[in-house]
Amino acid sequence: MKTMDIVNEKISKMTNYLLSEQSDNGTWNFCFEGNIMTDAYMIILIRVLEIKDEEGLVKRLVERIKGKQTENGYWKVYEDEADGNLSATIEGYFSLLYSGYADREESTMRMAENFIKNKGGLLQSDWLTKMMLSLTGRIEWPSIVKSVPIEIMLLPKWFPINIYHLVGYARAHWVPIIICSNKDASFQTPQTPNISYLLEEVDDSRPLEGMEMLQHFVTHAMEKLADTPDVLREKSYSQAEKYMIDRIEENGTLSSYFSSSFFMVFAFLALGYSKNHPYIMNAFQGMKSYICTASTDGTTFVQNSPSTVWDTALLTAALSNAGVPLQHKSLQKAGHYILSRQQHKYGDWSIKNPGIEPGGWGFSDINTLIPDIDDTTAALRVITAFAQTNESFRDAWNKGVEWVMSMQNQDGGWSAFEKNTDNYLLPLIPFRYEDRVLFDPSTADLTGRTLNFLGEYTTIPHDSKPLHQAKEWLKHNQEKNGSWYGRWGICYIYGTWAAITGLIAIGVPSTESIISRAVNWLLSIQNPDGGWGESCESDIQKRYIPLHHSTPSQTAWALDALISVSDQPTPQIEKGIRTLTHLLEKDDWTAVYPTGAGIPGSYYIHYHSYRHIWPLQALSHYRNKYGRE
């Protein structure tokens, strides 16, 4: 059977399936699946709030957590994580004990306990896990965290150190944590498990030098104000409380994230709110609304933030590329849904980008305050065709493009959420991966995908200053081997695909060194079966680590990049395309391997939509470029 015949058959099958899966409101609602963290935290929250009517949910989450435990007793955050994951194992172990549906004497729990002890105990976990353990009274608040004074909330935005140097999604977590740590808050119930046997002695008596410097800055600033220390402290708590309340979405969550809402609930408790206060109960119901049931095995889990807007925009574009006409009712419904989700509020993005009208899109349906560059360009791709004949779409499109252009960083690249989020304070903050978690620098994936949109969907001249600056940023940040690191996908394949397709879209010849080196790198890592696969370990090591297996989305990214630079299908492309069609029929761990990135070493995402979006896009680009046989 000819390759093009196979491609046509697969595109037709995928298109029909996706059209049948669309909701009545025009969306696609595929699950956003992370590791067990959110499931564990939901169980812990239900127990801390002493909610009695959620036993059915607790049991389903317990079942999922137990199902993810390996035969060695530990939990992983990705399949090929060689030695297990300490933080995930602590979260799984503690939540199972707290649920009441597991016993310490069970063999699987004993194995988990031994693993935690062998890895150094509770205090060797990552910072997010430590915060949970502090809030539940299992460990003392780490001095590094306690050394961040609540008075930082009063420092003005122009001050050398202030809370707005962190990116918004980091602030959404840290403001509640700072409230709790300054109040030395912890919340226990009669059911809270005693896991003191997992606590090893660690000298944590004094903050690190960088945090002492931060304290000095804040103290010096407070001395210049007329109020007494007690008054300033109360004002600081009030400011932090207002910060959270101002960012509560309609469904009760803080900034639309489960994880930040979890910490917000504890912050309200620390501030004296009752467990049944509307802020807390609304947050719980919003977090509960993030429950998703996998269509493959029926397991229940809690999403950190549903990916409705992202999935709907990308799937609509993929279906359009596959030949579904704009007039089709499915695309019409999707287009009008996407138009309805354009944001009109001045979120935190406007602090460093004043004077610009809102015009971006966010990730989840409920998100009205946190637009990001990637979701915005994904939405704009879809509404471009609508904007040709419909004034409402045209106005939205113009605002969106203006917003994207205004968000370009001074260095020429684009970041995800905010503009010019400096990281010169990096040496002061002693947390792992702080450059990628606390700040929002320009990245190759965002810069490349933005260039792809601007080059293919706008009339901005390819030699304009903004596009030239972006090209120069990519040139400067290319790895020696020709690849690029991608922040929000796994990882070098993702970044390299985005950079190549972005550069091609703005007219950079495929023969230019910046592209040819990248293509050679992609070809050099093609698997013997013809596909591509990269380990999440790459994100931790900051260098390419092969998975030694092929995944659908990573194979599609690599193929899409190669198709964009080749006038004719090469043998490598042909082999890759055939492999991709075979991968779509597989139902093993490679089909669910996480290729979305969250927190390096801690949180990775299996987008249930990705095995549809990116393969359909690559197959359609192959057919559209090389002819319909």
Helices and strands as residue ranges (DSSP letters): H 3-21, E 32-33, H 37-48, H 55-68, H 86-99, H 107-118, G 122-124, H 127-135, H 143-146, G 150-154, G 163-165, H 168-182, G 196-198, H 209-223, H 229-246, H 258-270, H 278-288, E 291-293, E 300-302, H 308-321, H 329-340, G 348-350, H 373-387, H 391-406, G 426-428, H 434-437, H 444-457, H 465-476, H 492-505, H 513-524, H 537-541, H 552-565, H 571-583, G 589-591, E 596-599, E 603-607, H 610-626
